Amino acid sequence: METDLTRLKSFARRSDKVSHKRDVLLPKWLPITTDYLAKLDANQKDKVDDHPIFAYCIIWLFDVGNLAQALELAFRAIELGQPMAGSIRRQWPGFIADTIFDWAEVQAENGNSIEPYFSRVFKRVVNDWKLPEPVTAKFYKFAGLALLRTTNGDIKPTQVGDIERLQQADALLEKAASLHKHAQVKTVRNKIDMRIRALEAYGSQESGST
């Protein structure tokens, strides 16, 4: 492992590192991790010692974009008390949250789906992980804005015709503001309020005309 990590550092380009992780390191080391976890399950152990191969495989899975397996193993690492890979000065929850958030931002801006990965992590951020308030706030904000995005990724409350959806987005943004005073959601919340009032007025007119 130490030899492989040293070789990995020799690549200057990130794309070359990602390719090496995907094509060389994961095929070599992931089966060892899978076998290790299977043996833990067979022995019904609920805690493990430091197992750097396990930890590095998780990091590499995130790096190559295999988010499904990365999250599966990362959540398992937390449950088992597996330490983070030695070269990374982070705890698993913070690392996972930041990694998925950064990925979701790119996907959303390009009009792509952020599911199921964003919701899986958002649920943990809300219910299980004690992350700093600004981090939790940005997840609430992002979840609220996601309800207002158009198919091309733009945030436009004026194009949302569902009052309940607008109210749900506003509640998420309100929570973000309550957690972090610099969440910067006031403008979009005002737009949501105007859109709701416009839809309610239109509904009243339609009801009156009938």
Long-range contacts (C-beta under 8 A, 24 or more apart in sequence): 1-29, 1-52, 1-53, 1-56, 4-28, 4-29, 5-56, 5-87, 17-63, 18-63, 18-64, 21-60, 21-63, 21-64, 22-60, 22-64, 25-56, 25-60, 26-57, 26-60, 26-61, 26-64, 29-53, 29-56, 29-57, 29-60, 30-57, 30-61, 33-57, 33-73, 37-73, 37-76, 40-80, 46-79, 46-80, 47-80, 47-81, 48-80, 48-81, 48-82, 50-82, 50-83, 51-82, 52-85, 52-86, 54-82, 55-82, 55-83, 55-84, 55-85, 55-86, 56-85, 58-85, 59-85, 59-88, 62-99, 67-100, 67-103, 67-117, 68-117, 71-96, 71-100, 71-117, 71-120, 71-121, 75-124, 93-124, 93-125, 93-128, 93-129, 93-131, 94-131, 94-135, 96-121, 96-124, 97-121, 97-124, 97-125, 97-129, 97-131, 97-135, 97-139, 98-135, 101-138, 101-139, 101-142, 104-142, 105-142, 108-142, 108-145, 108-146, 108-149, 108-153, 109-153, 110-153, 111-149, 111-150, 111-151, 111-152, 111-153, 112-153, 114-146, 118-142, 118-143, 118-146, 133-179, 133-180, 134-179, 134-180, 134-182, 136-179, 136-180, 137-175, 137-176, 137-177, 137-179, 137-180, 137-183, 138-176, 138-180, 138-183, 140-172, 140-173, 140-175, 140-176, 140-179, 140-183, 141-172, 141-173, 141-176, 141-183, 141-184, 141-185, 143-172, 144-168, 144-169, 144-170, 144-171, 144-172, 144-173, 144-176, 144-185, 145-169, 145-173, 145-188, 147-172, 148-188, 148-192, 155-188, 157-188, 157-191, 157-192, 157-194, 157-195, 158-191, 158-195, 160-195, 161-199, 163-196, 163-199, 163-200, 166-192, 166-195, 166-196, 166-199, 167-196, 170-196
